[in-house]
Amino acid sequence: MHIIFLDADTIGKDISLAPLEPLGQLKVYGTTFPNEISGRLKKADVLITNKVLIGQTEMDNAPNLKLICVTATGTNNIDLEYAAKKGITVKNVAGYSTESVVQITFAAILSLLNSTAYFDHYVKSGAYSTSPVFTHYGQTFWEIAGKNFGIIGLGTIGKRVAEVATAFGAKVFYYSTSGNNSNSGYPRLGLEELLRTCDIVSIHAPLNGNTKGLIGYDQLKIMKPTAIIANMGRGGIINEKALTKALDENLIAGAAVDVFEQEPIPADHPYLSIKNKQKMQLTPHIAWGSMEARQRVVELTAKNIETFLSK
């Protein structure tokens, strides 16, 4: 049984692959470029991939391939229709990153609300040492308690964010991107009403026909000038140029972004030229990737293979 992992570096070199080793002859590649895929799949019975695109050509060049394991929830990098036609099973992993994403979400939101970068720099620069008083109010910071907290996409992660926001003392509202979610314990609002009403908006939705370009300049204009928005869902849900423009024009107070339309972002990305960089908190698509979450990905992938082989 040949098991090929095409892009193990995407889950980190600090993660143990030991759960996969007893399942077959494991061959691990850190990264795989498009021109390398077919050659590496010649003997593969089981393929493990995170982001490598696997389509018709790749499957046709893998005559022994029986199972594709995606080390993520989304399977948009796999041609699922052709895999079904070839009789190749595709398995993903779900629920492994909820606590990780929630933690990064609030770390980013709190960093913006608390002006953490500013105050850290103020002390480390030596300016605090020359202060005539014991404190400093060069930047305002705000409490989550009492604020309206809007969630776009109330799935597993969104619901956990809602719980934490409630624990902080916020009043939670949500917008259903599918239009089908109406069984929540939180008030459901239309998109415009949510954006107009909420002080904090956090996005936890997938990228699909309902969400692509959901938040553009017109939507950002109706938000409060003191509001912040966080995108922990997928790049493309917020129009990136529009968000940059809205921040530069002080239409909103801040934004936290972990996901981008192109990853890694190009050197000329609009977010990198924002006028007031303290208004934006950027992380390189790490919200899913705590040490615990990445190890769970490996363990759940191993279980997927074990389950498949036991049939």
C-alpha positions as CSV (number, residue, x, y, z in Angstrom):
1,M,0.0,0.0,0.0
2,H,1.7,3.2,-1.2
3,I,0.7,6.4,0.6
4,I,1.9,9.6,-1.0
5,F,1.7,12.9,0.9
6,L,2.2,15.7,-1.7
7,D,2.4,18.9,0.4
8,A,3.3,18.0,4.0
9,D,4.9,21.4,4.6
10,T,1.4,22.9,4.6
11,I,0.7,21.4,8.0
12,G,4.1,22.2,9.3
13,K,7.4,20.4,9.9
14,D,6.8,20.4,13.6
15,I,3.8,18.0,13.3
16,S,4.3,14.3,13.7
17,L,3.2,12.0,10.8
18,A,3.6,8.9,13.0
19,P,-0.1,8.0,12.9
20,L,0.2,7.5,9.1
21,E,3.3,5.3,9.1
22,P,1.8,2.0,10.1
23,L,-0.8,2.2,7.4
24,G,1.4,1.5,4.4
25,Q,4.6,2.6,2.6
26,L,4.6,6.3,3.3
27,K,6.3,8.7,1.0
28,V,6.3,12.4,2.1
29,Y,7.0,15.5,-0.1
30,G,7.2,18.9,1.5
31,T,5.9,20.6,-1.6
32,T,4.8,19.5,-5.0
33,F,4.6,21.7,-8.1
34,P,2.1,21.0,-10.9
35,N,4.7,19.4,-13.2
36,E,5.7,17.0,-10.5
37,I,2.3,15.6,-9.5
38,S,1.8,12.9,-12.1
39,G,5.2,11.4,-11.6
40,R,4.8,11.2,-7.9
41,L,1.4,9.5,-8.2
42,K,2.5,6.6,-10.5
43,K,2.4,4.0,-7.6
44,A,0.0,5.8,-5.3
45,D,-2.8,3.8,-3.7
46,V,-3.6,6.6,-1.3
47,L,-3.0,10.2,-2.0
48,I,-2.8,12.8,0.8
49,T,-3.0,16.5,-0.2
50,N,-3.9,19.8,1.4
51,K,-3.8,22.3,-1.5
52,V,-2.4,20.5,-4.5
53,L,-4.9,20.5,-7.3
54,I,-6.0,17.1,-8.4
55,G,-7.9,16.9,-11.6
56,Q,-8.6,14.5,-14.5
57,T,-5.0,14.4,-15.8
58,E,-3.6,13.7,-12.4
59,M,-6.1,10.9,-11.7
60,D,-5.5,9.3,-15.1
61,N,-1.8,9.2,-14.4
62,A,-2.4,7.3,-11.1
63,P,-3.7,3.9,-12.2
64,N,-3.6,2.4,-8.6
65,L,-5.3,5.4,-6.9
66,K,-8.2,4.3,-4.7
67,L,-8.4,7.1,-2.0
68,I,-7.7,10.8,-1.9
69,C,-7.4,12.3,1.6
70,V,-7.6,16.1,1.9
71,T,-6.0,17.4,5.1
72,A,-8.7,20.2,5.3
73,T,-12.5,20.6,5.3
74,G,-12.8,22.0,1.8
75,T,-12.4,19.7,-1.2
76,N,-12.5,22.3,-3.9
77,N,-9.0,21.4,-5.0
78,I,-10.3,17.9,-6.1
79,D,-12.3,17.2,-9.2
80,L,-15.0,15.4,-7.2
81,E,-17.1,14.5,-10.2
82,Y,-14.2,12.8,-12.1
83,A,-13.1,11.1,-8.9
84,A,-16.5,9.5,-8.5
85,K,-16.5,8.5,-12.2
86,K,-13.1,6.8,-11.6
87,G,-14.4,5.1,-8.4
88,I,-11.9,7.0,-6.3
89,T,-13.0,7.8,-2.8
90,V,-12.4,11.3,-1.5
91,K,-12.3,12.0,2.2
92,N,-11.8,15.3,4.1
93,V,-11.5,16.2,7.8
94,A,-13.9,18.5,9.6
95,G,-14.2,20.1,13.1
96,Y,-10.5,19.9,13.8
97,S,-9.8,23.7,13.8
98,T,-12.8,25.2,15.6
99,E,-11.0,26.3,18.8
100,S,-8.0,27.4,16.9
101,V,-10.0,29.7,14.5
102,V,-12.0,31.1,17.4
103,Q,-8.9,31.9,19.4
104,I,-7.2,33.7,16.5
105,T,-10.5,35.5,15.7
106,F,-10.6,37.1,19.2
107,A,-6.9,37.7,19.3
108,A,-7.2,39.8,16.2
109,I,-10.4,41.6,17.3
110,L,-8.9,42.3,20.7
111,S,-5.7,43.5,19.2
112,L,-7.7,46.1,17.2
113,L,-10.0,47.1,20.0
114,N,-7.2,47.4,22.5
115,S,-4.8,49.2,20.2
116,T,-2.3,46.6,21.4
117,A,0.4,47.4,18.8
118,Y,0.3,51.1,19.6
119,F,0.6,50.7,23.3
120,D,3.4,48.0,23.0
121,H,5.4,50.4,20.8
122,Y,4.7,53.3,23.1
123,V,6.3,51.5,26.1
124,K,9.2,49.9,24.1
125,S,10.1,53.1,22.4
126,G,10.9,54.7,25.7
127,A,8.2,57.3,25.5
128,Y,6.4,55.9,28.6
129,S,9.6,56.4,30.6
130,T,9.3,60.1,30.1
131,S,5.6,60.4,30.9
132,P,4.6,62.8,33.7
133,V,1.7,60.5,34.6
134,F,1.3,56.7,35.2
135,T,-0.8,56.0,32.2
136,H,-1.3,57.1,28.5
137,Y,-4.3,57.8,26.4
138,G,-2.7,58.4,23.0
139,Q,-5.2,55.8,21.6
140,T,-8.7,54.9,22.6
141,F,-9.6,51.3,23.3
142,W,-13.0,49.8,23.6
143,E,-14.8,47.0,25.5
144,I,-16.6,44.1,23.8
145,A,-19.2,44.1,26.6
146,G,-22.3,45.8,25.5
147,K,-21.5,45.9,21.8
148,N,-23.5,44.4,19.0
149,F,-21.5,41.5,17.6
150,G,-22.5,40.3,14.1
151,I,-21.5,36.9,12.7
152,I,-21.7,36.1,9.0
153,G,-22.0,32.4,8.7
154,L,-23.3,30.7,11.8
155,G,-21.9,27.2,11.3
156,T,-19.8,25.2,13.8
157,I,-17.1,27.9,14.1
158,G,-19.6,30.8,13.9
159,K,-21.6,29.3,16.8
160,R,-18.5,29.0,18.9
161,V,-17.6,32.6,18.2
162,A,-21.1,33.5,19.3
163,E,-20.6,31.7,22.6
164,V,-17.4,33.5,23.3
165,A,-18.8,36.9,22.3
166,T,-21.7,36.3,24.6
167,A,-19.3,35.5,27.4
168,F,-17.6,38.8,26.8
169,G,-21.0,40.5,27.3
170,A,-21.8,41.3,23.7
171,K,-25.2,41.0,22.1
172,V,-24.9,38.5,19.1
173,F,-26.7,38.7,15.8
174,Y,-26.1,36.7,12.7
175,Y,-26.6,36.7,8.9
176,S,-27.3,33.4,7.1
177,T,-25.4,33.3,3.8
178,S,-27.5,30.4,2.5
179,G,-30.7,31.9,3.8
180,N,-31.6,28.5,5.3
181,N,-30.2,28.9,8.9
182,S,-33.1,30.0,11.1
183,N,-32.8,27.6,14.0
184,S,-30.4,29.6,16.1
185,G,-30.8,31.0,19.6
186,Y,-29.5,34.4,18.2
187,P,-31.5,37.1,16.3
188,R,-31.1,36.7,12.5
189,L,-30.7,39.9,10.5
190,G,-30.5,40.8,6.8
191,L,-27.0,41.7,5.7
192,E,-27.5,45.4,5.5
193,E,-29.2,45.6,8.9
194,L,-26.4,43.5,10.5
195,L,-23.7,45.8,9.0
196,R,-25.5,48.9,10.0
197,T,-26.3,47.7,13.5
198,C,-23.1,45.9,14.6
199,D,-20.0,47.3,16.2
200,I,-18.0,44.1,15.4
201,V,-18.6,41.9,12.3
202,S,-16.9,38.5,12.1
203,I,-17.0,36.4,8.9
204,H,-17.0,32.6,9.2
205,A,-18.5,31.5,5.9
206,P,-17.2,29.4,3.0
207,L,-16.5,31.0,-0.4
208,N,-19.3,30.1,-2.8
209,G,-21.9,31.7,-5.1
210,N,-23.7,33.3,-2.1
211,T,-20.6,34.8,-0.5
212,K,-18.2,35.8,-3.3
213,G,-17.9,39.6,-3.2
214,L,-20.5,39.7,-0.4
215,I,-18.8,42.7,1.2
216,G,-17.9,45.5,-1.1
217,Y,-17.5,49.3,-0.8
218,D,-21.3,49.9,-0.7
219,Q,-21.7,47.4,2.2
220,L,-18.7,48.9,4.1
221,K,-20.1,52.4,3.7
222,I,-23.2,51.5,5.8
223,M,-21.1,50.3,8.8
224,K,-20.5,52.5,11.8
225,P,-17.3,54.6,11.6
226,T,-16.3,53.0,14.9
227,A,-17.0,49.4,13.7
228,I,-14.4,46.7,12.9
229,I,-14.7,43.7,10.6
230,A,-12.8,40.4,10.7
231,N,-12.6,37.9,7.8
232,M,-11.6,34.5,9.0
233,G,-13.7,32.7,6.4
234,R,-12.3,32.9,2.9
235,G,-10.6,35.5,0.8
236,G,-12.9,36.8,-1.8
237,I,-15.8,37.3,0.6
238,I,-14.6,40.9,1.1
239,N,-13.5,42.9,-1.9
240,E,-9.9,43.6,-1.0
241,K,-9.6,46.9,-2.8
242,A,-12.9,48.1,-1.3
243,L,-11.7,47.3,2.2
244,T,-8.5,49.1,1.7
245,K,-10.4,52.2,0.4
246,A,-12.8,52.1,3.3
247,L,-10.0,52.0,5.9
248,D,-8.1,54.8,4.2
249,E,-11.2,56.9,4.1
250,N,-12.0,56.2,7.7
251,L,-15.4,54.7,6.9
252,I,-14.7,52.0,9.5
253,A,-12.3,51.8,12.4
254,G,-10.4,48.6,11.6
255,A,-10.2,45.2,10.0
256,A,-8.6,41.9,10.8
257,V,-7.9,39.5,7.9
258,D,-6.5,36.0,7.9
259,V,-7.6,34.9,4.4
260,F,-6.9,36.3,1.0
261,E,-8.0,35.9,-2.6
262,Q,-4.4,34.9,-3.6
263,E,-2.2,33.1,-1.0
264,P,0.5,34.0,-0.4
265,I,-0.4,37.6,-1.2
266,P,1.5,39.4,-4.0
267,A,4.1,42.1,-3.0
268,D,1.8,44.8,-4.5
269,H,-1.3,43.8,-2.6
270,P,-3.5,46.8,-1.6
271,Y,-3.4,45.8,2.1
272,L,0.3,46.4,2.2
273,S,-0.1,50.0,1.2
274,I,-2.8,51.0,3.6
275,K,-2.2,54.5,5.0
276,N,-2.7,53.8,8.7
277,K,-1.3,50.3,9.1
278,Q,-2.5,50.1,12.8
279,K,-6.1,49.9,11.5
280,M,-5.5,46.5,10.0
281,Q,-4.5,43.3,11.6
282,L,-3.1,40.7,9.1
283,T,-2.2,37.1,9.6
284,P,-1.0,34.6,6.9
285,H,-3.9,32.2,6.9
286,I,-2.9,30.7,10.3
287,A,-6.3,30.8,12.1
288,W,-6.9,27.1,11.5
289,G,-3.3,26.0,12.4
290,S,-2.7,25.7,16.1
291,M,-0.3,22.9,17.1
292,E,-3.3,20.9,18.4
293,A,-5.4,21.5,15.3
294,R,-2.6,20.5,12.9
295,Q,-1.9,17.3,14.8
296,R,-5.6,16.5,14.8
297,V,-5.6,16.8,11.0
298,V,-3.0,14.0,10.8
299,E,-4.8,11.8,13.3
300,L,-8.2,12.3,11.5
301,T,-6.6,11.6,8.1
302,A,-5.1,8.4,9.5
303,K,-8.5,7.4,10.8
304,N,-10.0,8.1,7.3
305,I,-7.4,5.7,5.8
306,E,-8.0,3.1,8.4
307,T,-11.7,3.2,7.9
308,F,-11.3,2.9,4.1
309,L,-8.9,0.0,4.3
310,S,-11.1,-1.9,6.8
311,K,-14.0,-2.1,4.3
